[in-house]
Amino acid sequence: MICMIYLSLISKYTKLCNVYFSGGFLYVDDIFQKVQKLRRYTLEDVKHVVESNDKQRFSMEQDKDGHWMIRANQGHSIEVG
């Protein structure tokens, strides 16, 4: 299964995609494109991690065009307003 550590590092501590959206969200597709170690995973793998994590570390939303975004629920290194 997808490594929660990678998701955590990406969504909390890096400016990997150079664009954070309102609430600290990043596009899942951007993460897959930029992080070699996550390319073997799918959107369904990411959804499973988010839904099954008992500590609710991540949130996901779809934008108006249906593209999925993810964020860490706490521990951001940027202001997520």
C-alpha positions in Angstrom: 0.0 0.0 0.0 1.0 3.6 -0.6 3.4 4.9 2.0 1.8 7.3 4.5 5.2 8.9 5.2 5.6 10.1 1.6 2.1 11.5 1.6 2.7 13.3 4.8 6.0 14.8 3.8 4.6 16.0 0.5 1.4 17.4 1.8 2.9 19.1 4.9 6.5 20.1 4.3 7.3 20.7 0.6 6.4 23.2 -2.0 6.7 20.3 -4.4 4.0 21.5 -6.8 4.7 25.2 -6.3 0.9 25.7 -6.0 -1.1 25.3 -2.8 -4.8 25.9 -3.1 -7.1 27.2 -0.5 -6.8 25.1 2.7 -3.4 23.7 1.8 -4.6 21.3 -0.9 -2.4 19.9 -3.7 -3.5 18.0 -6.8 -3.0 14.3 -6.5 -2.0 14.1 -10.2 0.7 16.7 -9.6 2.1 14.6 -6.8 2.2 11.5 -8.9 4.0 13.4 -11.7 6.7 14.9 -9.5 7.4 12.1 -7.0 9.0 9.1 -8.7 8.4 6.7 -5.7 4.6 7.4 -5.8 4.1 6.8 -9.6 3.3 3.1 -9.1 0.3 4.0 -7.0 -3.2 5.0 -8.1 -5.8 7.5 -7.0 -7.7 4.6 -5.5 -4.6 3.8 -3.4 -4.5 7.3 -2.1 -8.2 7.3 -1.3 -7.8 4.1 0.6 -5.1 5.6 2.8 -7.2 8.7 3.5 -10.3 6.8 4.3 -8.7 4.1 6.3 -6.4 6.2 8.5 -7.8 6.1 12.0 -6.0 9.4 12.9 -7.6 11.2 10.0 -4.3 12.7 8.9 -5.4 13.6 5.4 -8.4 15.1 3.6 -9.4 14.9 -0.1 -11.7 17.1 -2.2 -12.6 17.4 -5.8 -12.3 20.7 -7.6 -15.1 22.0 -9.9 -13.6 20.0 -12.8 -13.5 16.7 -10.8 -9.8 16.6 -10.2 -8.8 15.2 -6.8 -6.8 17.2 -4.3 -5.2 16.1 -1.0 -3.9 17.9 2.1 -2.6 17.1 5.6 -5.1 17.9 8.3 -2.4 19.3 10.6 1.3 20.1 10.8 1.5 22.4 7.8 4.7 24.4 7.2 2.7 27.1 5.3 -0.4 29.1 6.2 -3.3 27.2 4.9 -6.1 29.6 5.8 
